[in-house]
Amino acid sequence: MTSATNTAEAIRPATIGEQARRRRTFAVISHPDAGKSTLTEGLALYASAIQDAGVTHGKSSRHGTVSDWMGMERERGISISSAALQLEYRDTVLNLVDTPGHADFSEDTYRVLAAVDCAVMLIDAAKGFEPQTVKLLEVCKQRGLPIVTVVNKWDRPGLDALGLIDQIGERTDMVPVPLTWPAGIAGEFEGLLDARTGSSIALEAVEGGAQPALETPIDPTVLDQHSALVWDTASEELGLVASSNGDFDVEAFASAQQTPVLFAAAARNFGVRQLVDLLVDVGSAPTPRITADGAQRPLEAGFSGFVFKVQAGANTAHRDHIAYLRICSGVFERGMVITNSRTGRPFATKYAHRVLGREREAVEQAWPGDVVGLVNATSLRVGDSLYQDEPVTFPEIPHFSPELFVTVRAKDPGRYKQFRRGIEQLDHEGVIQVLRSELRGDQAPVLAAVGQLQFEVAEQRMRTEFNAPVSLEQLPYTLARRIPAAPSALPDSFRGGEILRRSDGECIAIFGDRWKLGHFVDAYPDLSLELIGAG
């Protein structure tokens, strides 16, 4: 028996419960360019994880953020990969699992949302609800995640605050309860009314937003007439919403019936402290996880967790793979040997890291709610359940149904070995779905995606990371269906479609359109077709 096992057994269940209650594991969801990376920087700044926030007033300066490390992210000012940041604030551990901000990477975001206990929904004050926000909101609601709503960019011209509150209520089917309210219209952000403390706070940016905002408590009754009117208007508006929507209720928030609303300007760090305080005070701590058989895994049970992301290439100095593990129960000890429920094989956790963008540090111990990066995890896949002692399997994380398809070939046949290794790695990470058939062979697999940007990321990584430039050829298909019990006699191709296999063994039929799908159903009436996973 390993020393790690002895240590884990010696830890009292009460200690595990205490440590779990200190955890807040959450994700920030938003439409692209709503300020998610900027807010992430602000949270890290208030938790003293970084010394200066990367001031991202425009896409050209996104290079300053710690959570965006991929070259394409810096070039385009978007978030593609996910970063897991662990922050400490007021004796509480904040596990922020950053999500891709681009709509084409909804599948990766879906996986992240499987690993968190609550979400922060970021809304652009000038644009209100946008398509990607609505899509991610639906995923949160399916999972019953509590949601904190943050109206961002109030330092720029935007919509009316009361109108935004109405919009939030209509779009979320939750009761919006403002816990802060802006003094000044969008673009003229002077300060905040804090409904939780009853205080009025004037705000001032420090070093252009690189440092926490200067907060000055004020008495609106002693201000000049113009300034007093701004604060009086804010107070009246907040009172109007409070009389209509009621007071904040922690239980209603936890059951996703209410969403607390905060106003912010993340680029200046206005309202960021109020958000981190709210997460600490009322954010959801880890609870027993539902297993694949419908039971609950107690927090105090033996160690268990599941992999929600696999990533490589985060640091060119480390040619390893990182599997991000959400801990569900027990205590994790570096060096412990755990079992993969999918394969039944042991996995040694000699190298376990906590990752902050490109930076990493060794993790000796972790608790329910924490996210640990398991290094050299080539045998682990997204959705794998890991445990010590008592076996457990958590629900599968489904694939999205792809809508775009291309064939991929190596431009240089002499680099086929690198080509094959790169395609296998991208498939392993879940960057893109790889489909194969005997008809096409291994030299021309089909890549399937939700959005076009996934192909661009795959092409760039094949060229820069694996030194295997590829050519992509668009295929005329738009639909995919799973064939759960495919007979061996099925053809590889048919009029208007093909049948291929995914690396997990699933048989996938792809079609040019719904008419082609209908013709296939008529030709094979005894064959069962199923929609693919989520999305």
Protein Blocks (a to p, Z undefined) as FASTA:
>chain_A
ZZklmmmmmpcfklmmmmmmmpccddddddehiommmmmmmmmmmnopafbdcddfbfkl
mmmpmklmbfklmmnopafbdcdddddeehiacddddddfbfklmmmmmmmmmmpcbdcd
dddfklmpafklmmmmmmmmmnopacddddehklbccddfklmmmmmmmmnopacddfbd
cediehiafbdcdfknopacddddeehhpaccddddddfklmcfklmmmmmmmmmmmmmm
mmmnopadfklmmnopaccdddddfknopoklmmmmmmmmmpccddddddfkopacdfkl
ccddddfbdcehkamklccdcdddddfbhjddehiacddfklopacdfkbacddehjbcc
ddfbdcehiacddehilkbcehiacdehjacddddddddddfbdcddddfblklmmmmmm
mmmmmmmnomaccdddfklommlccdddfbfklmmmmmmmmmmmnopacdddddfbfbdc
ddfbacfkbcfbdehiacdddfkopacdddfblmlmmmmmmmmmmbccddeheZZ
